[in-house]
Amino acid sequence: MRQLPLADPGTPPLRGPLTYLWWLAGRQWGILLGAVTCGVVMFACQAFLPYLTGRAIDDGLERGFGPDLFRAAGMLLVLGLVSAAASAVGHRYDVANWLRAAFTTSQLVGRTTARSGAAITAELPTGEVVSAVANDALRVGEVYAQLARFVGSLVAYGAVAVLMLQVSVPLGVVVLVGLPTVALALGLLVRPLQRRQVAQREASGRLTTLGADTVSGLRILRGIGGEQVFTGRYREQSQVVRRKGEDVAVTQSWLDALQVLLPGMFVVALVWLGAHMALDGTITPGQLVTTYGYAAFLAWPVQNATMMLQATTRAVVGARKVLAVLRVVPSTGARAATAAAPPVGAVLVDEVSGVVLEPGRVVALVSDDPDETAAIATRLGRFDDEAEAATPVRFGGVLLADLPKDVVRERIVVAEATPHLFSGPLRTGLDVRGTTAEEDLLAAVHLADAHDVLDSVPDGLDGELPEKGRSLSGGQRQRVALARALLTGAEVLVLVEPTSAVDAHTEARIAARLADARRGRTTLVVTASPLVLDHVDEVQLVQDGTLLARGTHAGLLDGEAGPCVARTYRRVVGRRMDDDQAVEGVFDADGHDEEQRDRALLADGAPARSGARDESTGGAA
């Protein structure tokens, strides 16, 4: 049995739930065959036990204790042992089939979610995606766990019918007609059960989505006093789920009751007929025992058939929801690449704005509209092929949209302004590609000035971060994200406001270390902070979405690109040449008095910071 997770879950057909379930069966046909074989052997042994028991009784009554009776007892023992062994091995196969199908489905959902980018949240609520993994994948797997027993039950039914016809034609006809009738009557409840399960699944998905939205926005809700409103909405939706669940339970209870009642009636009818035939001398006492044994045994195949119907119903409902996720077209990489990767050292050009990243240079991108520069930086990472068509970016003269997505992700890394950290060991969160030595991890932590993170996380690099790194301050999360981006070793690294949540002391240290570490490698930093601009090779000033000027920080301030550009640049960065000297007077080389620096910048009418200060240093949140 192949270990999970699979190296490649495959590419499933998306035409419909039945096609998907058949495809899964084909992917695990080996363990399915093993399970079905064990199921057939087990039920065949069980089917022959009443027959041999009846024969042994008749032989004993006719010949007394002797070789025939002992031979029959030995055969019963062998059948019992084989049945027990087949049941034990078959159970292992059943669980393997369940897990294989469930985890393959989970992998497919996870892969689609990871590749889809923003498209997944645009098309589906979060709750639907979560439920596809948490609930639907397990329902899909359940049908394969039931399959072996269902097939074994069919084989046993056929064997019993043949054996009963040999005992008595009327009894055989009762088995052949009565059992399918019972199964058909039970099957009539499956369709209404399916409808109610679909309704419950829809309501449950909406509840999960509402819960996820409420939890993620809890801080905002508290700020505006909206907790009670959203708690009420969640309570109302949870009651809808409860009512839908009760509808399912009512139908399920009827199905469970009839599953006992109808086979019980079948047993009564078969035993009653057999008893009368025994009294009439039509069948022997041993055959009467065989009849009763089969009557009791056949309730088992009926139960298995009903369970298979229920499992199939749930699997179809679950597969339909899973396919809704798998059909999401990714934001990038949906079409095949048409161009080869450009050579190392290629120029990256945003054609709409005119921003150019030449190889080996550390460049800052500045604008009076932070959203404008952030949008340009995001385009350089190719996160949306549809948007890319309207705002083309070329890498080495080749459109990013024409390159293999894996090549773009390997060579161009964009670290956005709002860092997202994942739960788990800090080491794993930093080394996302899993190839970095510990000394390199520590070097990146030093470069990002994140030593305090190691101190605040128990066990340092091996310590566990909670979900979204919520145990860290905003500045700490930002510096961990910066270290993570640096550790990718990307050929082109784009950093959007990497120091917006740290204090001036920390920003000065990071700016100097970052410029030194990335010198000779293409780097773009979106920022308007003079502390960072002082260290870059070039500043590109953007206005109204178009490149206005290029030059050094000092050159743009001095008017090398013209007085109009100089005025615009000074307004954006908040520094004039004479103000620079004033700020330096209160902001010494160690950067110990950032509050005075901020006041000096504010006096010039410019924002002191481009974002919040790190809570760990006592700044504003």
Helices and strands as residue ranges (DSSP letters): H 17-27, H 29-63, H 67-116, H 119-123, H 126-131, I 132-136, H 137-167, H 169-187, H 190-216, H 218-224, H 227-279, H 285-297, H 299-326, E 348-350, E 356-357, E 362-367, H 370-380, H 385-390, E 393-395, E 398-399, G 400-402, H 405-411, E 412-415, E 424-425, H 426-430, H 438-447, H 451-456, G 460-462, E 464-465, G 467-469, H 474-487, E 492-496, H 504-518, E 522-526, H 530-533, E 538-543, E 546-551, H 553-558, H 563-573, H 577-586, H 594-603, G 615-617
